Amino acid sequence: MWGPPQMDGCGAATVVVFDLVFAPSVKPHLYDPNKYSRLDAYAQDLICLLDELNVTRAVYLGHSMSAMIGCLAARKRPQFFQHLVLLSGSPRYLNAKAYYGGFNRKELHTIFTNIHQNFPEWVQTFAPMAISVNNSEAIGEFEFSLGRMKPEMALSVAKTVFLSDLRWVLPRVQVPSTIIQSKKDVIVPEFVAFYMKKKLGGHAQLTAYPLLLHVLKKVLCIDK
């Protein structure tokens, strides 16, 4: 997340990076599985952070679940955001009528069972699948970060994310958005990216992942 959205020829940027409440770097007692059973609670945390730092018209970059957290927050407080950069986000992972989210209920049940029964083994299997490229450094870093989570917390977060349905919020997001989609994303199919582009209420641009840095530079330099 950036605020104000300026860099390079546009001036110096202020960069704010924060961890979600379930991250291993955050004190475990702060995670309440009941409170964080819906992504709205994460969105409220984001709003509180922006409010505390007096950030307005920020350019927000959110990956995966954080993309939808940004959408929820932008719907509630659009004045806080100038642009949303949504990287591999998905409003719904379960397949539905006329909607291909990438998973059926049996597949999700298997994921939840594997997390519960043998979390370390699941991490070793899931990490390379999620990275989707043959990059041992990236896979190792993600595997280390994921493996530091408590299994019961990881299962709770997985259920919150994979069972969510936030398709309703997309038309209510009026902040301009850029959607970044990877060709080899095994978690979020391309269908979802095109669906989000069609349904987002504000102007939405869809681009490929190699253009990520170009897109960031462009949106960070808009409208001082």
Kinemage of the C-alpha trace (Angstrom):
@kinemage 1
@onewidth
@group {chain A} dominant
@subgroup {mainchain}
@vectorlist {calphas} color= white
{ca met a 1} P 0.000 0.000 0.000
{ca trp a 2} L 1.352 3.388 -0.955
{ca gly a 3} L 0.383 6.875 0.152
{ca pro a 4} L 0.654 9.396 -1.327
{ca pro a 5} L 0.859 7.607 -4.684
{ca gln a 6} L 4.082 9.083 -6.066
{ca met a 7} L 7.404 7.668 -7.239
{ca asp a 8} L 10.325 8.285 -9.621
{ca gly a 9} L 9.522 11.395 -11.665
{ca cys a 10} L 6.446 11.964 -9.581
{ca gly a 11} L 8.393 12.391 -6.350
{ca ala a 12} L 9.229 10.198 -3.349
{ca ala a 13} L 6.716 7.588 -2.227
{ca thr a 14} L 5.696 6.601 1.273
{ca val a 15} L 5.358 2.830 1.443
{ca val a 16} L 3.306 1.135 4.142
{ca val a 17} L 3.645 -2.643 4.493
{ca phe a 18} L 1.651 -4.550 7.090
{ca asp a 19} L 1.032 -8.144 8.161
{ca leu a 20} L -2.388 -9.709 8.411
{ca val a 21} L -3.338 -10.796 11.912
{ca phe a 22} L -2.621 -14.511 11.331
{ca ala a 23} L 0.952 -13.907 10.155
{ca pro a 24} L 3.661 -15.666 12.235
{ca ser a 25} L 5.166 -12.250 13.023
{ca val a 26} L 1.967 -11.187 14.830
{ca lys a 27} L 1.220 -12.200 18.423
{ca pro a 28} L -1.023 -15.312 18.207
{ca his a 29} L -3.496 -14.129 20.848
{ca leu a 30} L -4.627 -11.319 18.541
{ca tyr a 31} L -6.185 -13.820 16.147
{ca asp a 32} L -9.801 -14.537 17.074
{ca pro a 33} L -11.151 -17.318 14.821
{ca asn a 34} L -14.724 -16.160 15.342
{ca lys a 35} L -13.998 -12.527 14.537
{ca tyr a 36} L -11.857 -13.387 11.514
{ca ser a 37} L -14.223 -15.993 10.097
{ca arg a 38} L -15.214 -13.340 7.534
{ca leu a 39} L -12.972 -11.092 5.453
{ca asp a 40} L -14.894 -8.028 6.658
{ca ala a 41} L -12.871 -8.125 9.886
{ca tyr a 42} L -9.616 -7.911 7.922
{ca ala a 43} L -11.053 -5.029 5.896
{ca gln a 44} L -11.912 -3.206 9.112
{ca asp a 45} L -8.315 -3.682 10.307
{ca leu a 46} L -7.118 -2.083 7.060
{ca ile a 47} L -9.494 0.843 7.481
{ca cys a 48} L -8.320 1.374 11.059
{ca leu a 49} L -4.693 1.351 9.896
{ca leu a 50} L -5.354 3.926 7.169
{ca asp a 51} L -7.290 6.061 9.613
{ca glu a 52} L -4.532 5.886 12.242
{ca leu a 53} L -1.855 6.863 9.712
{ca asn a 54} L -4.015 9.602 8.166
{ca val a 55} L -3.612 8.005 4.740
{ca thr a 56} L -6.037 9.082 2.032
{ca arg a 57} L -6.162 8.357 -1.700
{ca ala a 58} L -3.664 5.520 -1.365
{ca val a 59} L -2.672 3.111 -4.105
{ca tyr a 60} L -3.335 -0.281 -2.570
{ca leu a 61} L -1.661 -3.495 -3.725
{ca gly a 62} L -3.292 -6.676 -2.451
{ca his a 63} L -2.406 -10.251 -3.356
{ca ser a 64} L -4.780 -13.217 -3.078
{ca met a 65} L -7.123 -12.717 -0.088
{ca ser a 66} L -5.678 -9.234 0.426
{ca ala a 67} L -7.051 -8.237 -2.964
{ca met a 68} L -10.589 -8.877 -1.753
{ca ile a 69} L -9.814 -7.263 1.601
{ca gly a 70} L -8.923 -4.130 -0.364
{ca cys a 71} L -12.196 -4.329 -2.292
{ca leu a 72} L -14.213 -4.589 0.922
{ca ala a 73} L -12.357 -1.675 2.494
{ca ala a 74} L -12.688 0.455 -0.652
{ca arg a 75} L -16.408 -0.170 -0.714
{ca lys a 76} L -16.742 1.061 2.887
{ca arg a 77} L -14.279 3.972 2.676
{ca pro a 78} L -13.674 4.886 -0.984
{ca gln a 79} L -12.080 8.196 0.030
{ca phe a 80} L -9.107 6.272 1.419
{ca phe a 81} L -8.190 4.849 -1.975
{ca gln a 82} L -7.064 6.270 -5.289
{ca his a 83} L -6.399 2.977 -7.045
{ca leu a 84} L -6.561 -0.756 -6.298
{ca val a 85} L -3.996 -3.162 -7.739
{ca leu a 86} L -5.519 -6.626 -7.391
{ca leu a 87} L -2.971 -9.419 -7.785
{ca ser a 88} L -4.430 -12.932 -8.205
{ca gly a 89} L -7.536 -12.083 -6.227
{ca ser a 90} L -10.765 -14.078 -6.284
{ca pro a 91} L -14.244 -13.269 -4.953
{ca arg a 92} L -15.166 -16.977 -4.839
{ca tyr a 93} L -13.100 -20.169 -5.134
{ca leu a 94} L -16.003 -22.618 -5.286
{ca asn a 95} L -17.550 -23.366 -8.655
{ca ala a 96} L -21.146 -22.234 -9.057
{ca lys a 97} L -23.726 -21.932 -11.815
{ca ala a 98} L -22.159 -19.941 -14.687
{ca tyr a 99} L -19.100 -19.348 -12.522
{ca tyr a 100} L -15.784 -21.223 -12.537
{ca gly a 101} L -13.886 -20.519 -9.330
{ca gly a 102} L -11.459 -23.404 -9.731
{ca phe a 103} L -12.575 -25.815 -6.978
{ca asn a 104} L -15.479 -28.084 -6.118
{ca arg a 105} L -16.525 -28.927 -2.560
{ca lys a 106} L -14.803 -32.319 -2.600
{ca glu a 107} L -11.480 -30.715 -3.531
{ca leu a 108} L -11.791 -28.130 -0.769
{ca his a 109} L -12.719 -30.830 1.738
{ca thr a 110} L -9.525 -32.663 0.792
{ca ile a 111} L -7.472 -29.498 1.344
{ca phe a 112} L -9.019 -28.929 4.781
{ca thr a 113} L -8.498 -32.576 5.746
{ca asn a 114} L -4.846 -32.503 4.712
{ca ile a 115} L -4.208 -29.313 6.693
{ca his a 116} L -5.825 -30.862 9.759
{ca gln a 117} L -4.210 -34.293 9.555
{ca asn a 118} L -0.669 -33.501 8.393
{ca phe a 119} L 0.039 -29.782 8.175
{ca pro a 120} L 3.828 -30.016 7.479
{ca glu a 121} L 3.258 -32.401 4.568
{ca trp a 122} L 0.485 -30.181 3.181
{ca val a 123} L 2.802 -27.149 3.317
{ca gln a 124} L 5.474 -28.997 1.331
{ca thr a 125} L 2.895 -29.941 -1.307
{ca phe a 126} L 1.006 -26.651 -1.439
{ca ala a 127} L 3.968 -24.241 -1.564
{ca pro a 128} L 5.364 -25.266 -4.985
{ca met a 129} L 1.830 -25.557 -6.374
{ca ala a 130} L 0.967 -22.039 -5.239
{ca ile a 131} L 4.210 -20.513 -6.580
{ca ser a 132} L 3.604 -22.312 -9.898
{ca val a 133} L 7.113 -21.689 -11.243
{ca asn a 134} L 10.378 -23.578 -10.801
{ca asn a 135} L 11.953 -21.091 -8.409
{ca ser a 136} L 13.432 -22.878 -5.409
{ca glu a 137} L 14.153 -19.631 -3.543
{ca ala a 138} L 10.578 -18.363 -3.847
{ca ile a 139} L 9.145 -21.768 -2.974
{ca gly a 140} L 11.434 -22.108 0.028
{ca glu a 141} L 10.566 -18.650 1.334
{ca phe a 142} L 6.833 -19.252 1.005
{ca glu a 143} L 7.120 -22.728 2.528
{ca phe a 144} L 9.048 -21.353 5.511
{ca ser a 145} L 6.512 -18.570 6.093
{ca leu a 146} L 3.510 -20.863 5.728
{ca gly a 147} L 5.057 -23.557 7.903
{ca arg a 148} L 5.469 -21.143 10.818
{ca met a 149} L 1.698 -20.836 11.177
{ca lys a 150} L -0.102 -22.864 13.792
{ca pro a 151} L -2.022 -25.687 12.044
{ca glu a 152} L -5.348 -24.808 13.670
{ca met a 153} L -4.931 -21.181 12.632
{ca ala a 154} L -3.979 -22.174 9.082
{ca leu a 155} L -7.102 -24.345 8.835
{ca ser a 156} L -9.302 -21.524 10.108
{ca val a 157} L -7.858 -19.060 7.591
{ca ala a 158} L -8.112 -21.581 4.743
{ca lys a 159} L -11.806 -22.141 5.443
{ca thr a 160} L -12.463 -18.395 5.629
{ca val a 161} L -10.757 -17.789 2.291
{ca phe a 162} L -11.820 -20.813 0.238
{ca leu a 163} L -15.450 -20.765 1.415
{ca ser a 164} L -15.945 -17.019 0.960
{ca asp a 165} L -18.298 -15.565 -1.637
{ca leu a 166} L -17.666 -11.882 -2.228
{ca arg a 167} L -19.065 -11.593 -5.728
{ca trp a 168} L -21.657 -9.189 -4.338
{ca val a 169} L -19.074 -6.582 -3.391
{ca leu a 170} L -17.529 -6.155 -6.855
{ca pro a 171} L -20.249 -3.889 -8.358
{ca arg a 172} L -20.080 -1.751 -5.216
{ca val a 173} L -16.364 -0.972 -5.629
{ca gln a 174} L -16.159 2.396 -7.378
{ca val a 175} L -12.398 2.892 -6.991
{ca pro a 176} L -10.448 2.381 -10.284
{ca ser a 177} L -8.699 -0.986 -10.321
{ca thr a 178} L -5.984 -2.887 -12.129
{ca ile a 179} L -6.190 -6.688 -12.155
{ca ile a 180} L -2.947 -8.656 -12.461
{ca gln a 181} L -3.367 -12.285 -13.516
{ca ser a 182} L -0.742 -15.000 -13.957
{ca lys a 183} L -1.134 -17.585 -16.716
{ca lys a 184} L 0.028 -20.444 -14.492
{ca asp a 185} L -2.021 -19.638 -11.402
{ca val a 186} L -3.395 -23.011 -10.268
{ca ile a 187} L -5.439 -21.406 -7.485
{ca val a 188} L -7.216 -18.675 -9.459
{ca pro a 189} L -8.215 -19.518 -13.051
{ca glu a 190} L -8.224 -16.869 -15.794
{ca phe a 191} L -12.032 -16.946 -15.794
{ca val a 192} L -12.013 -15.208 -12.408
{ca ala a 193} L -9.873 -12.309 -13.640
{ca phe a 194} L -12.216 -11.617 -16.557
{ca tyr a 195} L -15.214 -12.000 -14.258
{ca met a 196} L -13.801 -9.407 -11.858
{ca lys a 197} L -13.046 -6.995 -14.700
{ca lys a 198} L -16.642 -7.278 -15.888
{ca lys a 199} L -18.243 -6.960 -12.456
{ca leu a 200} L -16.122 -4.288 -10.723
{ca gly a 201} L -18.092 -1.074 -10.362
{ca gly a 202} L -15.186 1.270 -11.060
{ca his a 203} L -13.025 1.254 -14.173
{ca ala a 204} L -10.998 -1.970 -14.207
{ca gln a 205} L -7.957 -2.770 -16.322
{ca leu a 206} L -6.771 -6.348 -16.817
{ca thr a 207} L -3.116 -7.004 -17.530
{ca ala a 208} L -0.583 -9.853 -17.501
{ca tyr a 209} L 1.895 -10.381 -14.677
{ca pro a 210} L 5.060 -9.356 -16.661
{ca leu a 211} L 3.592 -5.870 -16.821
{ca leu a 212} L 3.268 -5.605 -13.032
{ca leu a 213} L 6.115 -3.120 -12.501
{ca his a 214} L 5.018 -1.068 -15.487
{ca val a 215} L 1.472 -0.915 -14.158
{ca leu a 216} L 2.621 0.019 -10.660
{ca lys a 217} L 4.758 2.851 -11.976
{ca lys a 218} L 1.861 4.100 -14.060
{ca val a 219} L -0.758 4.068 -11.292
{ca leu a 220} L 1.647 5.485 -8.709
{ca cys a 221} L 2.187 8.527 -10.900
{ca ile a 222} L -1.433 9.402 -11.537
{ca asp a 223} L -3.085 12.525 -10.203
{ca lys a 224} L -0.841 13.906 -7.490
